[in-house]
Amino acid sequence: MNGDNKDFFEQLAGIRSDSMGGESAPLEADLVRANKVAPVDEDEEEALVETNKGAGDTEFDDAEGHLTVDVYQTAENIVIESTIAGVGPDDIDVAITAESVIIKGKRERKERVRKSDFLHEECFWGKFSRSIILPQEIDPDNAQASLKNGVLKIVLPKIHRSQGKKIKVKLD
């Protein structure tokens, strides 16, 4: 990197090369020194993790995961499928109207794992929901939902209304 660019970026970041004892000192050391945080021991970390799980303790407590869905149609039905592993039928609520479907639920971790023991964490645990606006009116009274092998399947019977009716015009 050219010296002028390096000086510009150091000034932008609030880092001066002379504070590090010359050009040869790495920028990372200055950043670490500027953002120094006291280390947290394992017991304190565990307490922080547990505190964050309490209701209302963090700004993300009301956050919900976004449920992925497939929506397709047959001649008679609109079908919604979603993979919801680790959730039982009692943990899922499905609300159906003639124009929409709302799926809500909660997935809870069965065993307690310390934050420091995770090597990689991608799975979403907690509340999830999804609202789906239907492309056609359905009959909510005859809808069916099932959960098999972690796949939620909702079958929504279409309402077939005739497009119109032709009438013969009489001469009076």
TISE-789518 format. One record per residue: residue in three letters; z, x, y of N, C-alpha, C, O in turn. Coordinates in steps of 0.001 Angstrom, whole numbers, plus 500000, padded with zeros to 6 digits. Each point is the difference from the previous one (the first is absolute). Layout:
<recs>
- resn;n_c3;n_c1;n_c2;ca_c3;ca_c1;ca_c2;c_c3;c_c1;c_c2;o_c3;o_c1;o_c2
- ala;Z;X;Y;Z;X;Y;Z;X;Y;Z;X;Y
...
</recs>
This chain:
<recs>
- resn;n_c3;n_c1;n_c2;ca_c3;ca_c1;ca_c2;c_c3;c_c1;c_c2;o_c3;o_c1;o_c2
- met;500000;500865;498823;500000;499135;501177;500000;500899;501223;500755;500970;500051
- asn;498448;498738;500892;499890;500771;501230;501316;499907;500766;500676;498973;499950
- gly;499690;502094;500757;501293;500092;500686;500211;498920;501038;501111;499492;500150
- asp;497807;500140;500589;500136;498961;501028;500338;498654;499370;500847;499266;500509
- asn;498484;500410;498375;500279;498736;499309;501421;499979;499466;500687;498982;500078
- lys;499754;502161;499371;501344;500077;499446;501027;499782;501115;500965;499257;499818
- asp;498830;501386;501329;500924;499811;501124;500025;498551;500456;501061;499463;500318
- phe;497758;499895;499715;499924;498605;500415;500822;499111;499069;500787;499172;500458
- phe;499023;501006;498212;500712;499170;499035;501493;500298;499991;500812;499102;499782
- glu;499551;502153;500452;501427;500333;500084;500633;499315;501203;501117;499489;499918
- gln;498157;500506;501209;500524;499321;501196;500080;498503;499763;500969;499355;500400
- leu;498018;500089;498954;499971;498571;499709;501185;499605;499124;500594;498940;500199
- ala;499753;501911;498828;501108;499717;499091;501337;500442;500570;501043;499768;499389
- gly;498934;500876;501791;501256;500463;500591;500518;501266;499347;501201;500268;500020
- ile;497899;500511;499402;500375;501240;499323;499420;501155;500801;498829;499982;500381
- arg;501995;501012;499866;499515;501189;500698;500017;501167;499028;500979;500191;499278
- ser;497949;500591;500695;499963;501116;499065;501012;501068;500348;500463;500710;499107
- asp;499901;499435;502168;500977;501026;500338;501404;499635;499537;500863;500871;499898
- ser;499381;497813;499811;501317;499601;499498;500182;500405;498552;501120;500000;499488
- met;497790;500344;499851;500045;500363;498591;499940;501509;499810;499990;500489;498870
- gly;499971;500242;502228;499923;501449;499851;498574;500485;499846;499770;501016;499344
- gly;499276;498299;501234;498625;500475;499978;499069;499086;499246;500407;498981;499441
- glu;498312;501413;500557;498935;499210;499388;500101;499935;498484;499508;499044;499400
- ser;501111;501937;499964;499960;500065;498543;500951;499019;499319;499850;499736;498807
- ala;501124;499718;501921;500956;499074;499377;499331;498669;499716;499247;499508;500841
- pro;501004;499891;497998;499343;498727;499668;500530;498843;500846;501170;499968;500381
- leu;497942;499091;499897;500367;498816;500780;500984;499116;499248;500822;499327;500622
- glu;499106;500664;498040;500869;499131;499221;501472;500283;500267;500804;499071;500075
- ala;499553;502188;500069;501405;500357;500246;500482;499402;501308;501130;499521;500088
- asp;498004;500504;500946;500378;499424;501288;500152;498489;499884;500902;499414;500598
- leu;498200;499945;498617;500098;498556;499802;501271;499641;499253;500665;499022;500343
- val;499682;501756;498639;501226;499741;499255;501207;500156;500913;500920;499183;499965
- arg;499078;501868;500855;501112;500224;500912;500089;498860;501025;501099;499576;500360
- ala;497743;499925;500112;499998;498926;500992;500477;498678;499415;500566;499174;500715
- asn;499208;500621;497984;500353;498729;499353;501119;500173;498994;500026;499302;498987
- lys;500885;501595;501263;501046;500330;499044;500887;498777;499722;500488;499345;500921
- val;499703;500369;497796;500828;498883;499552;501008;500560;499014;499659;500824;499151
- ala;501572;498730;500963;501032;500463;499068;499668;499519;498596;499602;498848;499822
- pro;500557;502018;499173;499706;499569;498631;500966;498914;499541;501156;499948;500418
- val;498328;499178;498701;500810;498908;499464;500271;500312;498536;499070;500248;499233
- asp;502212;499739;500373;500286;500274;498594;499700;498763;499155;499767;498922;500547
- glu;500236;501221;498134;499570;498940;499084;500853;498736;500122;499463;498894;499937
- asp;501860;501248;500237;500863;498825;500138;499682;499231;501271;499967;498770;499997
- glu;499800;501959;501091;499643;499339;501256;498650;499302;499878;499816;498897;500514
- glu;499235;501756;498798;498685;499394;499812;500114;498708;499203;499369;498999;500341
- glu;501436;501020;498594;500207;498807;499181;500601;498884;500837;499600;498842;499873
- ala;501357;501497;500981;500614;498993;500873;498971;499432;500963;500006;498802;500283
- leu;499105;502057;500227;498959;499510;500904;499051;499058;499283;499617;498969;500552
- val;499997;501371;498225;499099;499141;499235;500655;498651;499741;499361;498962;500169
- glu;501910;501037;499421;500702;498752;499734;500170;499179;501270;499856;498778;499963
- thr;500445;501864;501157;500157;499287;501268;498704;499315;500389;500010;498867;500481
- asn;498875;501817;499312;498709;499436;500370;499606;498818;499143;499112;499239;500383
- lys;501518;500584;498475;499667;498873;499143;500726;498722;500395;499659;498926;499505
- gly;501323;501165;501367;500750;498820;500419;499172;499113;500910;499102;500483;500689
- ala;501190;498230;499320;499237;499050;500819;500218;500280;501475;501132;500144;500462
- gly;497770;499931;500265;500066;500154;501441;500300;501414;500468;500164;500210;501202
- asp;499916;500767;497907;500344;501351;500405;498811;500790;500536;500194;500947;500762
- thr;498585;498693;498863;498842;500729;500481;498991;499020;500561;500070;498794;499764
- glu;498990;501756;500985;498971;499147;500574;498990;499533;498961;499194;499117;500292
- phe;500825;501455;498491;499026;499654;498976;500535;499023;498969;499293;499702;499037
- asp;501912;499787;501114;500564;499099;499002;499160;498750;499799;499939;499471;498890
- asp;499415;500050;502156;499198;498788;499891;498554;500303;499642;499181;499087;499899
- ala;500495;502197;499907;498634;500374;499665;499646;499462;498618;500824;499989;499086
- glu;497947;499574;500789;499520;499478;498724;498780;500784;499572;499186;500416;500824
- gly;500701;499781;497866;498795;500603;499454;498873;498995;500004;500226;498792;499936
- his;498578;501707;500138;498822;499134;500015;499449;499923;498584;499603;501018;499433
- leu;500370;497824;500008;499556;499769;498636;498478;500042;499931;499325;499347;500796
- thr;500132;501412;498263;498549;500036;499826;499577;498865;499066;500683;499698;499022
- val;498188;499684;501294;499545;498846;499221;498491;500063;499771;499260;500616;500767
- asp;500307;498728;498156;498592;499693;499769;499895;498483;500086;500814;499285;499415
- val;498194;500225;501308;499765;498556;500112;498541;499760;499598;499080;500580;500577
- tyr;500728;498557;498423;498644;499679;499573;499932;498516;499653;501017;499310;499926
- gln;497750;500219;499863;499840;498580;499689;499146;499805;498768;499149;500821;499659
- thr;501109;498065;499690;499154;499500;498923;499430;498683;500517;500219;499640;501157
- ala;499073;499662;498020;499437;498714;500431;501105;499000;500339;499832;499178;500900
- glu;501289;500886;498393;501062;499006;500172;501257;500503;500712;500786;499186;500486
- asn;499428;502146;499589;501265;500531;500512;499810;501172;500955;498971;500675;499998
- ile;502047;499539;500812;500161;501258;500723;501146;500709;499291;501037;499394;499730
- val;498776;501894;499966;500993;500750;499232;500484;501178;500833;499203;500726;500595
- ile;502113;499453;499438;500612;501140;500681;500731;500808;498936;500787;499455;499226
- glu;498946;501856;500742;500692;500895;499077;500598;501157;500788;499411;500491;500963
- ser;501786;499936;498603;500664;501122;500646;500847;500748;498982;500664;499384;499166
- thr;499314;501939;500898;500862;500784;499121;501369;500109;500658;500129;500505;501116
- ile;500876;499022;498187;501370;500006;500524;500914;500548;498906;500793;499256;499423
- ala;499101;502022;500294;500807;500613;498947;501467;500030;500390;500344;500175;501169
- gly;500512;499653;497840;501441;500114;500229;500647;498782;500620;501139;500076;500461
- val;498162;498801;499562;500524;498776;500606;499944;498880;498966;498994;499832;499310
- gly;502080;499411;500588;500027;498857;499100;499597;498725;500719;499932;499982;501229
- pro;499800;498950;498026;499583;498728;500610;501023;499444;500993;499623;499335;500964
- asp;501661;500929;498811;501025;499493;500919;500036;500762;501322;500621;499546;500961
- asp;498714;501617;499093;499985;500818;501218;498774;499748;500856;499785;500701;500989
- ile;499401;498306;498649;498765;499698;500729;500033;498556;500469;500347;499100;499234
- asp;499293;500677;502026;499848;498651;500549;498542;499813;500404;499427;500842;500691
- val;499978;498055;498876;498618;499688;500347;499998;498648;500702;500399;498991;499417
- ala;499152;500990;501831;499901;498758;500773;498517;499687;500193;499237;500841;500474
- ile;500366;497945;499156;498584;499625;500024;499810;498757;500849;500710;499008;499842
- thr;498310;501059;501072;499542;498821;500732;498527;499811;499658;499439;500791;499241
- ala;499940;498197;501294;498583;499743;499717;499097;501107;500550;498875;500171;499530
- glu;501614;500586;501467;499174;501015;500649;500469;501440;499810;499256;500928;500318
- ser;501973;499286;499164;500510;501370;499930;501005;500185;498868;500521;499042;499428
- val;499729;502238;500272;500992;500388;499000;500840;501119;500599;499467;500936;500596
- ile;501851;498963;499243;500906;501061;500442;500791;500462;498789;500650;499203;499324
- ile;499286;502104;500410;500724;500598;498880;501065;500920;500592;499696;500878;500808
- lys;501546;498913;498784;501104;500844;500456;500830;500409;498803;500060;499285;499000
- gly;500572;501854;501104;500855;500450;498914;500774;501235;500361;499956;500480;501133
- lys;500763;500034;497872;500810;501199;500213;500022;500802;498707;500219;499460;498916
- arg;499550;501838;501223;500044;500915;498858;501167;500950;500239;500044;500697;501013
- glu;500898;499327;498051;501183;500842;500159;500016;501090;498942;499665;499771;498837
- arg;500729;501410;501590;500122;501130;499080;501197;499741;499100;501075;499645;500484
- lys;498751;500530;498213;501063;499712;499028;501047;501109;499925;501176;499726;499758
- glu;498409;501517;500448;500967;501091;499949;500096;500676;501356;499052;500005;500785
- arg;502102;500557;499466;500266;500634;501287;499574;501470;499931;500407;500732;499098
- val;498775;499685;501859;499504;501372;500046;500296;500565;501381;499697;499377;501017
- arg;500904;501819;499007;500284;500644;501287;498689;500413;500654;499059;500412;499323
- lys;500891;499476;501981;498811;500366;500766;499603;501448;499715;498811;500309;499912
- ser;502161;500566;499947;499717;501414;499768;499425;500269;498609;499435;501070;499777
- asp;500693;497992;499283;499476;500192;498649;498522;499622;499873;499376;500301;498982
- phe;500060;499047;502030;498594;499628;499938;499115;501218;500181;500214;500801;500910
- leu;498805;499337;498237;498975;501020;500156;498794;499411;500720;499305;500691;500745
- his;500460;498020;499022;498894;499279;500627;500360;498520;499989;500499;499501;498991
- glu;499263;499787;502102;500377;498585;500074;498890;499209;500662;499746;500170;501193
- glu;499584;498960;498048;498920;499171;500525;500227;498511;499779;499519;499189;500791
- cys;501187;500436;498177;500169;498587;499667;500773;499272;501095;500928;500547;500595
- phe;498674;498219;499656;500704;499193;501000;501077;499179;499307;499724;499292;499031
- trp;501497;500807;501465;501128;499217;499496;500531;499187;501159;500218;500533;501088
- gly;499990;498199;498691;500508;499121;501045;499169;498733;500073;499350;499612;499029
- lys;500677;499748;502126;499282;498744;500189;498507;500250;500162;499581;501024;500540
- phe;499626;498021;498982;498556;500050;500193;499509;498583;500257;500662;499030;499631
- ser;498183;500856;501000;499423;498677;500241;498509;500117;500271;499478;501073;500303
- arg;499863;497793;499578;498573;499925;500307;499645;498551;500280;500395;499103;499255
- ser;498860;500668;501816;499477;498675;500339;498490;500032;499814;499332;500945;500419
- ile;500140;498016;498950;498570;499935;499728;499473;498667;500512;500458;498939;499576
- ile;498586;501120;501332;499325;498793;500478;498845;499730;499030;499178;500879;499738
- leu;500774;497925;499747;499004;499661;498989;498689;499570;500648;500006;499385;501066
- pro;498870;500936;498295;498700;499658;500578;499605;498543;499792;499021;499519;500570
- gln;501759;499789;498605;499677;498612;499661;501306;499267;499724;500983;500604;499569
- glu;499019;498107;500678;501185;499190;499731;500264;499928;498493;499080;499839;499198
- ile;502205;500284;500440;500379;499938;498586;501039;498899;499805;500527;499444;500963
- asp;499755;500256;497771;500998;498998;499646;501309;500718;499652;500149;500483;498877
- pro;500802;499597;502063;501236;500749;499742;500852;499398;498885;500762;500720;499355
- asp;499124;497980;500409;500812;499348;498971;499623;500428;498582;500823;499904;499090
- asn;497966;500558;500716;499553;500403;498664;499828;501520;499856;499404;500472;499032
- ala;501112;500275;501919;499921;501461;499938;500942;500526;498925;501021;499381;499702
- gln;498629;501765;499719;500827;500625;498969;500147;501480;500296;499072;500637;500497
- ala;502107;499914;499194;500244;501434;500177;500623;500550;498728;500861;499365;499391
- ser;498690;501832;500211;500565;500643;498812;500139;501503;500267;499303;500568;500840
- leu;501617;500053;498420;500235;501433;500113;499930;500584;498598;500816;499675;499138
- lys;498192;501196;500642;499832;500597;498680;499665;501480;500168;499058;500356;500708
- asn;501726;500505;498632;499791;501449;500043;499943;500541;501432;499214;500899;500296
- gly;501612;498555;500579;500060;500483;501377;498892;499501;500901;499849;500490;501119
- val;499366;498536;498416;498916;499437;500814;500312;498538;500293;500133;499186;499086
- leu;499982;500493;502195;500192;498614;500438;498629;499359;500122;499100;500553;500632
- lys;500745;498276;498758;498740;499267;500070;500285;498588;500481;500789;499275;499395
- ile;498564;500341;501700;500154;498663;500572;498641;499319;499934;499013;500501;500538
- val;500950;498349;498793;498756;499236;499853;500120;498757;500875;500914;499192;499839
- leu;498147;500674;501086;500014;498914;500989;498762;499123;499817;498889;500440;500295
- pro;501283;498333;499226;498838;499124;499800;499361;499595;501340;500678;499568;500931
- lys;498009;500588;499127;499260;499621;501210;499934;498482;500123;499984;499284;498998
- ile;499977;500245;502220;499747;498575;500259;498526;499879;500347;499520;500605;500959
- his;499774;498609;498250;498566;499812;500223;499791;498704;500760;500127;498909;499444
- arg;499562;501222;501792;499682;498831;500815;498485;499957;500139;499343;501023;500191
- ser;500138;497797;499712;498545;499890;500122;499594;500372;501424;500742;499784;500958
- gln;498073;500773;499149;499505;500451;501292;499698;498832;500928;500003;500159;501221
- gly;499754;498750;498248;499656;498830;500792;499403;498944;499093;499903;500169;498785
- lys;499713;498772;501822;499453;498903;499214;498788;499468;500741;500036;499810;501216
- lys;498891;499952;498043;498807;499426;500612;500096;498480;499877;500366;499458;498957
- ile;499304;499896;502115;499972;498533;499962;498629;499522;500453;499290;500666;500755
- lys;500381;498187;498766;498701;499405;500345;500173;499154;501242;500963;499243;500119
- val;498133;500883;500773;500034;499229;501240;499316;498662;499768;498869;499939;499516
- lys;501846;498970;500843;499426;498658;499838;499454;499524;501346;500511;500337;501068
- leu;498478;498901;498830;499426;499402;501188;500667;498669;500222;500022;499165;499096
- asp;500526;500611;502088;500647;498730;500303;499063;499030;500654;500395;498879;500319
</recs>
